[in-house]
Amino acid sequence: MRRAPLLATLIALAFFSGCATTAPSSAPAAPSPFLVKRSGQGRPVLFIPGLASAGTVWDDTVTHFQGQYDCHVFTLAGFAGQPSIPAPFMPTVRHALAEYIRAHGLQKPIIVGHSLGGVLALGLAADAPELVGGVFIVDSVPFLPALMYPGATAESAKPFAEQTRTQLRMQTVEQRNQGSRHALSIYISDEAHREVAARWGADSDPETVAQAVYEMSVTDLRPELSRITAPTFVLGSWVAFQGRVPRETVEALYRGQYQNLSTARVVMHDTARHFIMWEDPQGFFTALDGFLKAHAPVARMEFPR
């Protein structure tokens, strides 16, 4: 696949927030694929953050719910100070998410995923459609390379993905910091939020970040979308493309990525950058609240015997 400059920016920068120089000095013998913080009660909602992000990216959303939902907030292995796990990253996490739902007896949870977390949410819903009650995707697509190169396939993307992974592995601390600052200036408008995301990146394991970027680049979920039966809402952002690609083109690319998912509704946000839950919290809450209410489980009616 021919190297596309904007695609390179998306893969190497948009999903890369900088990372620590070394992995944590000590880790459990069998590290978990994620750390989970649970709060509230009611219908279960699982929140999966993006690359090199902590689960605390969802703090404002959980606060907004005021305990009305059973919130399960994940921080993935290798990110924001969590111990790393051996490759492959994404298949391991996808499997572990399904097992987590089963082990905790969660009934048809809603899965909310941002960026890389959105890819994992789609993978989970395709792997175990019987477990998932709904999917809410925050600025993510099932095959990232095809967003910039519509004819891309997992095979044609592989050489570029391998090159990107090698480059990420070879970066110096200074190069990682520069890449982080550049990416965050594009995808987060608020300086305080950029600093928070930079700290998460600095605490992330470089190898996990490089491997996750590689796997995102060679994993094409589009053929798997037809297995998803849960209602799906996709909230996309096109602001990062502004001045380079028309809004209509970006929206068409997003819709094309989800054409095999009959339950999907795709909506493009006109002002928020990549971290939509930070950029426009009220708009994000309105969209998520509407989705949760629209797809609330039907209460069982009890009749006298």
Sequence and secondary structure as in RCSB ss.txt:
>XXXX:A:sequence
MRRAPLLATLIALAFFSGCATTAPSSAPAAPSPFLVKRSGQGRPVLFIPGLASAGTVWDDTVTHFQGQYDCHVFT
LAGFAGQPSIPAPFMPTVRHALAEYIRAHGLQKPIIVGHSLGGVLALGLAADAPELVGGVFIVDSVPFLPALMYP
GATAESAKPFAEQTRTQLRMQTVEQRNQGSRHALSIYISDEAHREVAARWGADSDPETVAQAVYEMSVTDLRPEL
SRITAPTFVLGSWVAFQGRVPRETVEALYRGQYQNLSTARVVMHDTARHFIMWEDPQGFFTALDGFLKAHAPVAR
MEFPR
>XXXX:A:secstr
    HHHHHIIIIIT     SS  S   SS  SEEEEEE  SSEEEEE  TT  GGGGHHHHHHHTT SEEEEEE
ETTSTT     S  HHHHHHHHHHHHHHTT  S EEEEETHHHHHHHHHHHH GGG SEEEEES  S THHHH T
T  HHHHHHHHHHHHHHHHH  HHHHHHHHHHHHHHH   HHHHHHHHHHHHTS HHHHHHHHHHHHH   GGGG
GG  S EEEEEE GGGTTTS HHHHHHHHHHHTTT TTEEEEEESS  S HHHHSHHHHHHHHHHHHHHT     
     
